[in-house]
Amino acid sequence: MMIDIGVIIVLLLALWSITITLEKLAARIIDKQDQQNQLLEEIKELLKSEK
């Protein structure tokens, strides 16, 4: 019985850790996408002004 509780606790901690890691990764990806969008907007404006 105690081993079962230990396994459950370890699994919960592992899932929690994975969740935190995925959240950080998603935040980084979103930041990079925002940077790319800003660059694309700047390029678009430059192309408009050259016409």
Distance bins in CASP14 RR format, pairs under 12 A and 6 or more apart:
PFRMAT RR
TARGET T0000
AUTHOR 0000-0000-0000
RMODE 2
METHOD distances of the structure
MODEL  1
1 7 0 0 0 0 0 1 0 0 0 0 0
1 8 0 0 0 0 0 1 0 0 0 0 0
2 8 0 0 0 0 0 1 0 0 0 0 0
2 9 0 0 0 0 0 1 0 0 0 0 0
3 9 0 0 0 0 0 1 0 0 0 0 0
3 10 0 0 0 0 0 1 0 0 0 0 0
4 10 0 0 0 0 0 1 0 0 0 0 0
4 11 0 0 0 0 0 1 0 0 0 0 0
5 11 0 0 0 0 0 1 0 0 0 0 0
5 12 0 0 0 0 0 1 0 0 0 0 0
6 12 0 0 0 0 1 0 0 0 0 0 0
6 13 0 0 0 0 1 0 0 0 0 0 0
6 14 0 0 0 0 0 1 0 0 0 0 0
7 13 0 0 0 0 0 1 0 0 0 0 0
7 14 0 0 0 0 0 1 0 0 0 0 0
8 14 0 0 0 0 0 1 0 0 0 0 0
8 15 0 0 0 0 0 1 0 0 0 0 0
9 15 0 0 0 0 0 1 0 0 0 0 0
9 16 0 0 0 0 0 1 0 0 0 0 0
10 16 0 0 0 0 0 1 0 0 0 0 0
10 17 0 0 0 0 0 1 0 0 0 0 0
11 17 0 0 0 0 0 1 0 0 0 0 0
11 18 0 0 0 0 0 1 0 0 0 0 0
12 18 0 0 0 0 0 1 0 0 0 0 0
12 19 0 0 0 0 0 1 0 0 0 0 0
13 19 0 0 0 0 0 1 0 0 0 0 0
13 20 0 0 0 0 0 1 0 0 0 0 0
14 20 0 0 0 0 0 1 0 0 0 0 0
14 21 0 0 0 0 0 1 0 0 0 0 0
15 21 0 0 0 0 0 1 0 0 0 0 0
15 22 0 0 0 0 0 1 0 0 0 0 0
16 22 0 0 0 0 0 1 0 0 0 0 0
16 23 0 0 0 0 0 1 0 0 0 0 0
17 23 0 0 0 0 0 1 0 0 0 0 0
17 24 0 0 0 0 0 1 0 0 0 0 0
18 24 0 0 0 0 0 1 0 0 0 0 0
18 25 0 0 0 0 0 1 0 0 0 0 0
19 25 0 0 0 0 0 1 0 0 0 0 0
19 26 0 0 0 0 0 1 0 0 0 0 0
20 26 0 0 0 0 0 1 0 0 0 0 0
20 27 0 0 0 0 0 1 0 0 0 0 0
21 27 0 0 0 0 0 1 0 0 0 0 0
21 28 0 0 0 0 0 1 0 0 0 0 0
22 28 0 0 0 0 0 1 0 0 0 0 0
22 29 0 0 0 0 0 1 0 0 0 0 0
23 29 0 0 0 0 0 1 0 0 0 0 0
23 30 0 0 0 0 0 1 0 0 0 0 0
24 30 0 0 0 0 0 1 0 0 0 0 0
24 31 0 0 0 0 0 1 0 0 0 0 0
25 31 0 0 0 0 0 1 0 0 0 0 0
25 32 0 0 0 0 0 1 0 0 0 0 0
26 32 0 0 0 0 0 1 0 0 0 0 0
26 33 0 0 0 0 0 1 0 0 0 0 0
27 33 0 0 0 0 0 1 0 0 0 0 0
27 34 0 0 0 0 0 1 0 0 0 0 0
28 34 0 0 0 0 0 1 0 0 0 0 0
28 35 0 0 0 0 0 1 0 0 0 0 0
29 35 0 0 0 0 0 1 0 0 0 0 0
29 36 0 0 0 0 0 1 0 0 0 0 0
30 36 0 0 0 0 0 1 0 0 0 0 0
30 37 0 0 0 0 0 1 0 0 0 0 0
31 37 0 0 0 0 0 1 0 0 0 0 0
31 38 0 0 0 0 0 1 0 0 0 0 0
32 38 0 0 0 0 0 1 0 0 0 0 0
32 39 0 0 0 0 0 1 0 0 0 0 0
33 39 0 0 0 0 0 1 0 0 0 0 0
33 40 0 0 0 0 0 1 0 0 0 0 0
34 40 0 0 0 0 0 1 0 0 0 0 0
34 41 0 0 0 0 0 1 0 0 0 0 0
35 41 0 0 0 0 0 1 0 0 0 0 0
35 42 0 0 0 0 0 1 0 0 0 0 0
36 42 0 0 0 0 0 1 0 0 0 0 0
36 43 0 0 0 0 0 1 0 0 0 0 0
37 43 0 0 0 0 0 1 0 0 0 0 0
37 44 0 0 0 0 0 1 0 0 0 0 0
38 44 0 0 0 0 0 1 0 0 0 0 0
38 45 0 0 0 0 0 1 0 0 0 0 0
39 45 0 0 0 0 0 1 0 0 0 0 0
39 46 0 0 0 0 0 1 0 0 0 0 0
40 46 0 0 0 0 0 1 0 0 0 0 0
40 47 0 0 0 0 0 1 0 0 0 0 0
41 47 0 0 0 0 0 1 0 0 0 0 0
41 48 0 0 0 0 0 1 0 0 0 0 0
42 48 0 0 0 0 0 1 0 0 0 0 0
42 49 0 0 0 0 0 1 0 0 0 0 0
43 49 0 0 0 0 0 1 0 0 0 0 0
43 50 0 0 0 0 0 1 0 0 0 0 0
44 50 0 0 0 0 0 1 0 0 0 0 0
44 51 0 0 0 0 0 1 0 0 0 0 0
45 51 0 0 0 0 0 1 0 0 0 0 0
END
